[in-house]
Amino acid sequence: MEGVRPGPRNDLTDVAGIAVGHHHRRGRGWLTGTTVVRTPLGTVGSVDVRGGGPATRETDALAPDTLVQDVDAICLSGGSAYGLDAASGVMAVLAEAERGFRVGAEPGRVVPIVPAAALFDLGVGGRFDLRPDASFGRRAAEAARPRTFALGNVGAGAGATAGVLKGGLGAASAVADGHGCTVAALVALNPAGSPVDPATGRLWAVDRLLPGDAPRLRTPLRSEVAAHRAARDEARRAPFNTSLVVVATDALLTKAECHRLAVAGHDGLARAVDPIHGYVDGDVVFALATGGRGLPAGVEHGPPRPAGDRLVELSGLGAMAADVVARAVVRATLAAEAAAGRPSYRDAFPSALRSRS
């Protein structure tokens, strides 16, 4: 996309005030984890759910016409619906800090707003009965920092898979040269589909990358492509999956405009994974707007109807959101390491990252 560049960290924390923390367990029967995104005060949030089998909590509260506007944290977790319990630990941490929707004047009368979604990794690489609980959410929330965080087999991406390859956690950011707004994405990549074109071995969204996103990627050798295709044909697909996304911007948006940003984020998944949004996926995109940068104030017939220069800028933010999600999927695929009986992309296609004389 022209007129944009990666932020200094190229991840979600390039949006000022956003903090990210992971907690995971790997080994001794464990392969799962939780990622928490903590927000600055006044952050507006919304969501769009496209998958056929979502596991979610508090997503109805993010509809544009509901009471609550601000989001205190987002919790992404493995463990399918069991993993939603991780959000309770996040709520406890926030409540101790008096952070949340105030429901009374007395101390402690707050309800932290922590929407959550979980992906399916039960029994895929670890034991079925070993899954995230409230302690995972607490530890991830306590670990959250506004600085660069690890990618790959970490947090909610610890047990993730991507077709016959290992999935994981990815991130990317973009800063617009014009209005200067930042849009960033975090992806826990766990689709039933694949980020790889089976005919060529190239990543579907490789052409969306910006300088600095990844090493130079080449078209893999035909022998590697043939081996990957054979593995895909022979493998039994996991019965359930789900990719989870958080898109954030420092633009000042309404809740309805945040919802449109979440919708655009799904376009990024569709550019980077095929097939996507199936019955066995529970794909969810959260959108957050911290409000650090204003946009033109043009509206028509009330706040849900932007017009003029504002409409133009919002369209640009949506395009940025789609691209950062696609780039985050590529970076998750490249950061993943072999586990759960699945090779990484680097293992399956070593020639894609190897220089050739």
N, C-alpha and C positions, 0 to 999 in steps of 0.2 A: 504494500500500500504506500503510495507516494505521500510525502510530507510528514512522515512519522519516523521516529527512531526509538530503539529500546531505551528504557530508563536505566539509571546507573546500576541497579541490582538485577534488572530483568526479571523481576518477580512481583508478587502482590504487595510487598512492603514498599514498593516505589510510590504507592499512594500513601501520602503522609498520614501517620497516625494508626495505620493498620499494623497489627502484630500477628504473627503466625507461630504456632507451637505444635509439636508432634509428641505422641507417645505410642510406642509399639512394642510388641514382644515377638522375637524371632528365635526359634529353636525350642527343643524339649516339647514338641507338639504344638507350639504357638507359631502362627504366621498371620498376624492381623494388627491393626492399630487404629489410631484416631488422630485427626488433625483439627485444630481449633483456630479460627480466625477471630481475633478480638478487634473491636472497632472503637474509634474515638467517639466522644459524646456527640449526639446529634446526627449520627449516621442513619440515613433513610435506607430501607431495604425492601426488596420484593423478590419474587420467584416465578419460575415457569417450569412446569413438570411435563415432560414429553414421553417418558418411557412407559411401557405397559405394565410394569411391576414395581412401582416405587415403594420404598420404605422411608417414611418421612414423619416429622413431628413439627408442629407449629407453623406449617406452611400456609394454612388457611389464614392465619393472622397477617400474612404478608400480601393478601389481596388488596388491590388499590382502594377498595371501598370500605375497608375495615378500620377500626379505631386506632390501633397502634401504628405509629409512623417509624419509630426508631428501632434499630436492632443493636443489641449489646454484644452478640457474638454469633458465629455460625459454627456448628459442629458437624464434621464429616467423619464417618466411621465405617470400619468393616463390621462384620457380624450380622448382616442383614437386619431384620427388625429387632433382634436382640441387642444389636449395637446401638440402637437409639437411646439406651439407658446411659450412654456416655454423656449425653446432654445434661443429665441430672448433676453430674459432677461439675460441669461448667457453670451451671446455675448456682451451685453452692459457692464456688469461688467468687462469682460476681456478687452474690447476696452478701457475702462477708465484707465486700468492699462498698456496700450500699449502692450498687449499680443496678438499675432496672427501672421498670415502669412503676411510678409511685402510686400506691393505692391508699395512703394514709399519711398523716403528718408525723406520726411517731417514728422513732428510729427503727429501722429494719422492715418498714412497710413498703417493700419493693418486690416486684416480680420481674426477674431478669428475662429478657426476650432473647431466647436462644433457639432459633429454628435449626433443625437437624435433618440429615439424610444419611442413609447407610447403603453401602454396596454389599453384594453377595460374595463372600469368600469362605463361607462355612464348609469345612472339610476339603477345601481345594488344595491347600498346601499344609494346613495344620489340622488339628483335631476339631471335629464338629462342635464339641462342647467347650472349647477354649475360645472365647470371644470377648470383645470389649465390654466393660461395665462402667459404672460411674467413676471408678478410680482412674480409668483411662482418660476420661474427659477432664477430671480435676488436674491430672498431671500434664496433659497437653495445654490446658488453659494456663497453668502456672509457668509452663515453659515458654509461652508466647512472648516473642520479642519483636520489635520493629526493625529487624535486620535480616540479612540474607539467611535463608533456611535451606536445609538439605532437600534434594530431589531423589527420585527413584524409589527404592524399596523402603520407604519410610512412612510413618503416620498412617493415614487412611489407605495409602497405596502399598502398604507392606505385603498384603496378600493378594493384590490385584493381578488380574491376567488380562491379556488383550488378544482374543482369538487363541491361537496356539503359542503365542509368545507371552513373556512376562510383561505385565503392565506395571504401573507405578504412579508416582506423583510427579507432576510437571508444573511449570509456571512460565509466564512471559509478561512483558509490559511494553507499552508504547506511549510516547509523548508526542503530541501534535505540535508541529512547528508553528501553526497559526495561533490558535487560542491558548496553547500551552497546557491543555488538560492532559492528565495521565489516565490511561485505562489499562488495567492489568487483570490477569486471570491465574487461578490456581485450579488444576485438574487432577482428580483421582481417577486414573484411566483404567477401566475395568469392563470393556464392552464385550458383548457376544461377537460383534463384528471385528474387523481388523483394521489397524492403521496402515497396512501394507497392501499395495496393489499386487495381487497374486500373479499377474502377467509379467511384471517387471521387477518386483522386489523393492521398488521405490516407495517411500512413504507418501501417502496420498497428499499430504499438505506440505511437502518439502518446498514447493515453490512459494509458499507464504513466508518462509523464514526471512529474518532480517540479519544484517551483518552482526556477528557476535553470538547468534543464537546457538550455533552448533559448528563442529568441524565441517569442512567441505565434504559433501556426500556425493558419491558416484553411483551410477547404475550398477547393481550387483551382477556378478557373474551368472551365466545361465545355469550352471550346475547348482548354485545355491538357490536360485529361484525354483528349479525343478524339485530340489529336496524339500524346500518349504511347502510347495504345493502338495507333494506327496504326504508330508506330515499333516497338513490341513485336511486332506481327504481321508486319512486313516484315523484321525483323532476323534474321540467322542467329545462333543462340546459340553462345557459346563452347563447345567440346567438353568442357571440364573446368573445375571451379571449386574450391570449398572455403572455408568460413569457419573461422577459428581463434579460440579464446577462452581467456583465462586468468581464472579466478575466484580471488580471494584473500580471506582473512578473518584477523582477529587472534584468533579463538577457538582454544582448545586442543582439537584434534580428533585422533582416531585416523586411521590410514590408510583404514580402511573407511568412516569418516564423511566423509573427504575425497572418497572415490569417490562417495558419495551427493550431495555438493555439486556434483560435476561433472555427474552425471546431471541435477540440477535446472537447471544452466546450459543444458542443451539445451532445456529447456522455454522458456527465454527466447528462444532462436533460433526456436523454433516459433511463438512469439507475434509475432515481429517480421518473419519472412520466410516467403513462401509461393510455391512449395513449398520444402521443406527436406529434408535428409538423403537426397537422391536418389543414384542410381548414379554420377552425374558429380560429386557433391560428396564431399569427404573430411573432413567436419566433425568437429572435435576440440575437446573442452573439457578443459583442465587445471584442477585445483583445488589451492590451496595454503593451508595453515593455519600461521601463524607462532607461535601459542600464547601470545600476549601476554595474553589474557583467558581465564579459566577459565569453564566451564559447570558446572551441577550434575552430580555424579558418579554419578548413578544408572545402574546396569547390571544386566542380568539374564542369567545363564548366560554371563558373560564379556564382554569389551569389544565384540565385534561386535553385541551386543544391548542397545542403550540402553533405558532404561525411566524411568518417572516424569517428574520435572521436566526431566531431560536430554532425553528424547524430545520433549517439547514445545518446548524451545529449539532443538533440531536441526531440527525441522519449520519453525520460524520462519526459521532461517538458510537453509534450502532455498528458501523463498518469496522471501526477499531476493535470493538468487542468481539466480533466474529473472528477477526484475524488473530487477536491475542489468544483466544481459545484454541484455534487451529495450531498456532505455534507452540502453545503449552502442551498439546497432545504429542507433537513431534518430540519436544524436549523430554516429556515423560517416557516415551518409547526409547529414546537414546540413553536416558539415565538409568533405566531399569537393569537389574542384574538377574541372571538366571536363578530361578527358585521354583518351588512347587511343581517340579517336573517339566517346567517350560524354559526354553532358552530365551535369552535376551535377543533383541534385534541385532546387537553387535555380534552375538554368537552365531546367529543364523545367517547373517550377511556380512561377514568380516571384510569382504572386498569393497563394500560401500564406504568404509572409513579408511581404507588402506590406499596410500598413494601408489600410482602405477607409473613405471618408467616406460 
